[in-house]
Amino acid sequence: MQLTVKQAAGILSVAEKTVYRWIQEQRLPAYRIEGQYRINRALLFEWATAKKVNFSPALFQDGEPESRMPSLEQGLVNGGVFYRIEGTNPPSVLKAVVNLLRLPDSTDRDFLFQAMLAREALQSTGIGDGIAVPHVRNPLIIEVDKPLVCLCFLEKPVDFQALDGKPVFVLFTLVTPSVRAHLHLLSRLSFCLRDPTFKELLLRQASRDEILDAVRRIEGLLSAPAPVQEPTL
């Protein structure tokens, strides 16, 4: 799940030197292996979303057939939608979210909480516009048999040190059975967050049914066949 600078440049439709500059100047998360930069796909998604940099769907392609991947709607049904979550800082908010997650009884919730704190310390999961996507760095540390997408609306906005500086009032927390499912759901969530109507629903903390209906509509656009263009004479 690691990208080279060349691969990242192709996904972001920019020159390789631009990616190098972003690494040096704009905190694009990267690390060196034998003198070469490598970039994590999920971290690239978060950075590009926060910076409002367009990216190609290739960011999420890993060979798994689309038909076998979970839908964001089903993930939200599994994970639940919650309102008026209290907390005054990221740790207290994340603690509340972890306690809400519909996890197996055997799950070590304190371990999950510490892993999520460690992920925030690596880089804020605040992706901009008051939205954060907290998750663990390695999706496989928690065993679940179905993907969970837990949507939480906060009682009061909290500073997550997001790249755009805006406090967070909406959290989408992902817990998935595989890295592929994690990236796939991030892709679906990113597509939904580009929809103005969906963003408006989040802003006014709409009902669960309204949110699920909107997600179903938007995901339907992803599976709809492309229109056939008439040949020009």
C-alpha positions as CSV (number, residue, x, y, z in Angstrom):
1,M,0.0,0.0,0.0
2,Q,3.0,2.3,-0.4
3,L,3.5,4.5,-3.4
4,T,6.6,5.9,-5.1
5,V,6.9,9.6,-5.9
6,K,6.3,8.7,-9.6
7,Q,3.1,6.8,-8.7
8,A,1.9,9.6,-6.4
9,A,2.6,12.2,-9.1
10,G,0.4,10.2,-11.6
11,I,-2.4,9.9,-9.2
12,L,-2.4,13.6,-8.4
13,S,-1.8,14.6,-12.1
14,V,1.3,16.7,-11.2
15,A,5.0,16.6,-12.0
16,E,7.3,14.5,-9.8
17,K,9.2,17.6,-8.8
18,T,5.9,19.0,-7.5
19,V,5.5,16.0,-5.2
20,Y,9.0,16.4,-4.0
21,R,8.3,20.1,-3.2
22,W,5.1,19.2,-1.4
23,I,7.0,16.7,0.7
24,Q,9.5,19.4,1.7
25,E,7.2,22.4,2.0
26,Q,3.6,21.3,2.7
27,R,4.1,18.3,5.0
28,L,3.0,15.6,2.5
29,P,3.6,12.5,4.6
30,A,6.5,10.4,3.2
31,Y,9.4,8.4,4.5
32,R,12.6,7.1,3.0
33,I,13.5,3.5,2.2
34,E,17.0,3.0,0.9
35,G,17.1,6.7,-0.1
36,Q,13.8,6.7,-2.0
37,Y,10.6,8.3,-0.7
38,R,7.5,6.2,-0.1
39,I,4.0,7.5,0.5
40,N,1.1,5.7,2.2
41,R,-2.1,5.6,0.2
42,A,-4.4,6.4,3.1
43,L,-2.2,9.3,4.2
44,L,-2.0,10.6,0.7
45,F,-5.9,10.6,0.5
46,E,-6.1,12.6,3.8
47,W,-3.5,15.1,2.7
48,A,-5.0,15.6,-0.8
49,T,-8.5,16.0,0.6
50,A,-7.4,18.5,3.2
51,K,-5.4,20.5,0.6
52,K,-8.2,20.2,-1.9
53,V,-5.9,18.6,-4.4
54,N,-7.7,16.5,-7.0
55,F,-6.7,12.9,-7.3
56,S,-7.3,10.0,-9.6
57,P,-9.5,7.0,-8.6
58,A,-6.2,5.0,-9.1
59,L,-5.4,6.0,-5.5
60,F,-7.8,3.3,-4.4
61,Q,-7.3,0.6,-7.0
62,D,-5.7,-2.5,-5.7
63,G,-7.1,-5.3,-7.8
64,E,-10.1,-6.3,-5.8
65,P,-13.3,-6.6,-7.8
66,E,-15.7,-3.6,-7.1
67,S,-18.6,-6.0,-6.7
68,R,-17.0,-7.7,-3.7
69,M,-16.3,-4.5,-1.8
70,P,-18.7,-3.1,0.9
71,S,-20.8,-0.1,0.3
72,L,-20.5,3.0,2.4
73,E,-24.2,2.8,3.1
74,Q,-23.9,-0.7,4.6
75,G,-20.8,0.5,6.5
76,L,-22.9,3.3,8.1
77,V,-25.8,0.9,8.8
78,N,-23.3,-1.4,10.6
79,G,-21.5,1.4,12.4
80,G,-24.4,3.7,13.3
81,V,-25.1,7.5,13.3
82,F,-24.8,9.3,16.7
83,Y,-25.5,12.8,17.8
84,R,-24.4,15.2,20.6
85,I,-21.2,13.4,21.3
86,E,-19.4,15.2,24.1
87,G,-15.7,16.1,24.3
88,T,-13.5,19.1,24.7
89,N,-10.3,17.9,22.9
90,P,-9.4,15.0,20.5
91,P,-8.5,12.5,23.2
92,S,-11.9,12.9,25.0
93,V,-13.8,12.8,21.7
94,L,-12.0,9.7,20.5
95,K,-12.6,8.0,23.8
96,A,-16.3,8.7,23.5
97,V,-16.3,7.4,19.9
98,V,-14.4,4.2,20.8
99,N,-17.0,3.5,23.5
100,L,-19.8,3.8,20.9
101,L,-18.3,1.5,18.3
102,R,-20.2,-1.7,17.7
103,L,-17.3,-4.0,18.2
104,P,-17.1,-7.6,19.4
105,D,-17.2,-8.1,23.2
106,S,-13.6,-9.4,23.1
107,T,-12.2,-6.2,21.6
108,D,-9.7,-4.3,23.7
109,R,-11.2,-0.8,23.5
110,D,-8.4,0.8,25.4
111,F,-5.8,-0.6,23.0
112,L,-7.9,0.7,20.1
113,F,-8.1,4.1,21.8
114,Q,-4.3,4.3,22.2
115,A,-3.8,3.3,18.6
116,M,-6.1,6.1,17.4
117,L,-4.3,8.6,19.6
118,A,-1.0,7.4,18.1
119,R,-2.5,7.9,14.6
120,E,-3.5,11.5,15.4
121,A,0.0,12.1,16.7
122,L,1.4,11.0,13.4
123,Q,-0.8,13.4,11.5
124,S,-4.2,14.9,12.1
125,T,-7.1,13.1,10.6
126,G,-9.0,16.3,10.2
127,I,-9.5,16.5,6.5
128,G,-11.0,20.0,6.4
129,D,-14.4,21.7,6.4
130,G,-15.0,20.6,10.0
131,I,-14.7,16.8,9.2
132,A,-12.3,14.2,10.6
133,V,-11.8,10.6,9.7
134,P,-10.1,9.1,12.8
135,H,-8.9,5.5,12.3
136,V,-5.9,3.4,13.3
137,R,-2.7,3.4,11.2
138,N,-3.0,-0.3,10.5
139,P,-6.7,-1.3,9.9
140,L,-5.9,-5.0,10.8
141,I,-5.1,-4.5,14.5
142,I,-8.8,-4.9,15.3
143,E,-10.6,-8.0,14.1
144,V,-14.1,-7.5,12.8
145,D,-16.1,-9.6,10.4
146,K,-17.8,-6.6,8.7
147,P,-16.8,-3.0,8.0
148,L,-18.0,-0.4,10.4
149,V,-18.4,3.3,9.5
150,C,-19.5,5.2,12.6
151,L,-20.7,8.8,12.0
152,C,-20.6,11.0,15.0
153,F,-21.8,14.6,15.4
154,L,-20.1,16.5,18.2
155,E,-22.0,18.6,20.8
156,K,-19.4,21.3,20.3
157,P,-16.6,21.7,17.6
158,V,-13.2,20.5,18.7
159,D,-9.8,21.6,17.4
160,F,-8.2,18.6,15.7
161,Q,-5.3,20.6,14.2
162,A,-6.7,20.1,10.8
163,L,-4.7,21.4,7.9
164,D,-7.3,24.1,7.1
165,G,-7.4,25.2,10.7
166,K,-11.2,24.6,11.1
167,P,-12.5,22.9,14.2
168,V,-14.1,19.5,13.7
169,F,-17.8,18.8,14.3
170,V,-18.3,15.6,12.2
171,L,-16.3,12.4,12.6
172,F,-16.4,9.3,10.3
173,T,-14.6,6.5,12.1
174,L,-13.7,3.4,10.1
175,V,-13.0,-0.1,11.4
176,T,-12.6,-2.6,8.6
177,P,-11.7,-6.3,8.2
178,S,-9.1,-5.6,5.5
179,V,-6.8,-2.8,4.2
180,R,-8.6,-3.1,0.8
181,A,-12.0,-2.5,2.4
182,H,-10.5,0.5,4.3
183,L,-9.2,2.1,1.2
184,H,-12.4,1.4,-0.7
185,L,-14.6,3.0,1.9
186,L,-12.3,6.0,2.0
187,S,-12.8,6.3,-1.7
188,R,-16.6,6.2,-1.3
189,L,-16.5,8.7,1.5
190,S,-14.4,11.0,-0.5
191,F,-16.8,10.9,-3.4
192,C,-19.7,11.6,-1.1
193,L,-17.9,14.6,0.6
194,R,-17.7,16.2,-2.8
195,D,-21.5,16.3,-3.1
196,P,-22.8,19.7,-1.9
197,T,-26.2,18.2,-0.8
198,F,-24.4,15.6,1.3
199,K,-22.2,18.3,2.9
200,E,-25.3,20.3,3.7
201,L,-26.9,17.4,5.4
202,L,-23.7,17.0,7.6
203,L,-23.8,20.7,8.4
204,R,-27.3,20.7,9.7
205,Q,-26.9,17.3,11.4
206,A,-29.6,15.6,9.4
207,S,-31.4,12.5,10.4
208,R,-30.0,9.0,9.9
209,D,-32.5,8.2,7.2
210,E,-31.7,11.4,5.2
211,I,-28.0,10.7,5.4
212,L,-28.4,7.1,4.3
213,D,-30.7,8.1,1.4
214,A,-28.1,10.6,0.3
215,V,-25.3,8.1,0.4
216,R,-27.4,5.5,-1.5
217,R,-28.1,8.1,-4.2
218,I,-24.4,9.1,-4.5
219,E,-23.1,5.6,-4.6
220,G,-25.7,4.8,-7.3
221,L,-23.9,7.4,-9.5
222,L,-20.7,5.4,-9.1
223,S,-22.3,2.2,-10.4
224,A,-24.4,3.8,-13.1
225,P,-23.2,3.0,-16.7
226,A,-21.5,5.8,-18.5
227,P,-23.7,7.6,-21.1
228,V,-23.2,6.5,-24.6
229,Q,-21.9,9.4,-26.8
230,E,-23.3,9.8,-30.3
231,P,-20.6,9.9,-32.9
232,T,-20.1,13.3,-34.5
233,L,-20.3,13.5,-38.3
